[in-house]
């Protein structure tokens, strides 16, 4: 209800109520009613963005954490860096391993562990050669895959966490994807926040890339997330740490029983569990890692869709499953995360399909009753959207464009087709 009656949403509420009154008082036919329904629910994504902006403004934490650096060479925490991989190019994995080993930190106080689910003999040999240069580097593999699900990324990380024998347990675990290289100051930039804030469970970092094409036509730089979303979530202490470029307390992972293996987005799931249990998560906006983006349009679509579908499938936490090891008290919130994204995907899909067909039908789509009032309210409604988007873009120095969060709307059809949570609902209703 607070969302419905919030001040920023008044134009939307008045416009919607007026249209409901008009449609109740006139006899609609053809595509008029379904068109109005779709036209009214599709802008809700923009309203949700505005509402979250207002909510985050009430947060008590700093949206942009200060840039801190850990100095000295003695009495530093023990850190283990995991580099999980599975079939990526050996050259890419070796670049990440070299970058991790070259971090500005005493060699005796950190180690780099390559966790290879691809069970590659060539990679094993290449890492063994690098060990002659960096003795704190090691290679580990769980062996031949029995099936793809067991050997998901979370399972690979749990193997490194619980199965590898080490003389002393680390105080912190860092994770770098095979195609993401840490900067030399990665540990010195992330550790100070952990050491000064006892409630911090994870320090994540924004994604930056070194192979972006000129002009970044597909917006693969994720400027919207790093410039707008991360500061908003940081204010609330409820950021979602990406699965790469993050530092996690070892004690936190022991408390949660490792990385969640239910679903394919262990980073989102772990972040939600921790924030629900009262822990805080901070994501740095400074550059402490550099990664690779897919080199083709097809690769971009696959990567983006896979992540969004993985998040939306969290709704399956509401269904009974013997394979779900997530404690029951955390599942409802995870289900709501999945439902919110599933709803967004479905609305985008319906809008993409229905509105063009309605416009091409030639039927009356807008009632003529109180047409002048409808026009005034519609102009006010749309103008408020544009003003908000322009002010937000200006706040970022126009690093982010207007309506930037709608940039992947065109993927809705594919996401709707591949989303198993939507199939779950269809089967449940049938």
Secondary structure as UniProt FT lines:
FT   TURN            2..5
FT   HELIX           7..9
FT   HELIX           10..25
FT   TURN            30..31
FT   HELIX           32..42
FT   HELIX           44..57
FT   STRAND          79..85
FT   HELIX           90..101
FT   HELIX           107..109
FT   STRAND          110..116
FT   TURN            117..118
FT   HELIX           121..131
FT   TURN            132..133
FT   TURN            135..136
FT   STRAND          137..140
FT   TURN            148..151
FT   HELIX           153..162
FT   STRAND          172..175
FT   TURN            178..179
FT   STRAND          180..182
FT   TURN            184..185
FT   HELIX           186..196
FT   TURN            198..199
FT   STRAND          200..205
FT   TURN            214..215
FT   TURN            217..218
FT   TURN            220..221
FT   HELIX           223..224
FT   HELIX           225..229
FT   HELIX           230..236
FT   STRAND          246..249
FT   HELIX           250..256
FT   HELIX           266..276
FT   TURN            277..278
FT   STRAND          280..284
FT   STRAND          289..291
FT   HELIX           297..312
FT   HELIX           313..318
FT   TURN            322..323
FT   HELIX           328..361
FT   TURN            369..370
FT   HELIX           371..395
FT   TURN            396..398
FT   TURN            402..403
FT   HELIX           404..406
FT   TURN            407..408
FT   HELIX           409..411
FT   HELIX           412..418
FT   HELIX           420..429
//
